[in-house]
Amino acid sequence: MIFAARKKVLPETKRERATEQLSETDIVKRVVDYVTSGFNVARFNMCERGEISRETFADEIKTYIKNNYYVSKAQVESIYEQFARFVWSYYIIDGLIADPDISDIRITDASHVYIKKRGVRSLSGVRFESADDYERFIERVALKNKVNMANNNAINIFTDKSQKDWILRFNLSTKFVLSAQAPMLHIRKHARKKKLFPRLVAEAMLSEELADTLRRKIEAGESFLVCGAGSAGKTTLMNAMLEIIPMSFSIFCVQESEELFSMQPREFCAYHIVENRGEGKLRYSLEDISRNGLLVDSDVYMIGEIKGGEAKDFLYAVHTGAICYASIHANSPRDAYFRLVDYVKRSSSHSTDEIMFMLRFLKNCIFMKKYKIQTIAEVGWSEEQKKLTFDTIYERRETG
């Protein structure tokens, strides 16, 4: 076995003395260090690439543990399970990732793991053993996702699609750009199995009556702007709406990370941005890709979240009569349209009045807060006043 051959096996009495003060956690750390450093990392990488099976690799690790530490057969299995959880999953936050009600996880240091559950933030109670334990975890997250944490890559945004039930979007910032003495990791979770309207009704995001109203509008080919703060449920709602768009419509979709997707085999052309990090020269922004979207023949033009210059291309798509969907950070339907105007003006010579006039075809705006639809406004145009009008057709009223 390759790992047993790397280190001289101690006689049993010496193994007992060498490990009598070590806990299983201590042994796990030593095994991780041994396997992921020096010459041994090549074998580990072979397993990562699929050149040897995980079962074969597991047998080698267990043999190494048995031959180098005085532990029982049951402890060998326990130590290996902890090792596997560290290198192939996400260690002590696996339970948070598995919780379907948690949308966001933010880790600021070893003692502070925050969660956002059904729109409410709290401290999770999960803690790393030490600052070193947390640093080791961050290094493993970077290695697992092939991310370079050099100073010229101090802010990294990446996606892990290897999980069975979730697509995970990571934002990892190193100490190079932080005032704190620990890296910061934020994870946004998106379920592989979408929450469709019946589930969202059950979770009180919207009523059955409101779901029927939205279905009729979507099937009629109306356009939508979804607004709200971060983690308000905008992407969850847009993903559910996407499944109602008639199958005969082709969809062009551009987004920062791969969060919007179709569960059905349909004409769905999805793009994601490519960041220029480190010494790399390649970069494709939302604006670059959204501009390309105007050149392809699509019935539906969709932007995951408007943040800048791509607003201009979205405006042109709206004005030319395409069915358009997008989300934007704003506190009300009216604020959302004024923010769109601001983004367009930054990258074009259009006046506010011209932009507002072109936006008259963006007929519906949904405002969300804490995972619930709060307001829906139908947008029109007043020829007399030469401005957009906002007619509230739904406003949530809290009971009790």
Summary of the structure (lengths in Angstrom):
residues: 400
radius of gyration: 25.6
end to end distance: 66.2
largest distance: 94.2
contacts: 1214
relative contact order: 0.08
helix: 40%
strand: 24%
